[in-house]
């Protein structure tokens, strides 16, 4: 029998387009590095993001940056770009 572990679930939870919308609404991001720095410094303190969502976003934003992908300002386009970079 599995025991329900909310902490484990929070670490595994992936982000969705609404999380990207919320993130993009926080400030006028210029590039992937701006977002990555904020997520690493303050992402876990934002109660609306789970630790898993923050880590998945850091990973995907880093991957997109490393691939030299453009940085769309529109949340839905950005979400699709981040997910396609996996």
Helices and strands as residue ranges (DSSP letters): H 6-12, H 17-24, H 32-42, G 43-45, H 51-66, H 75-84
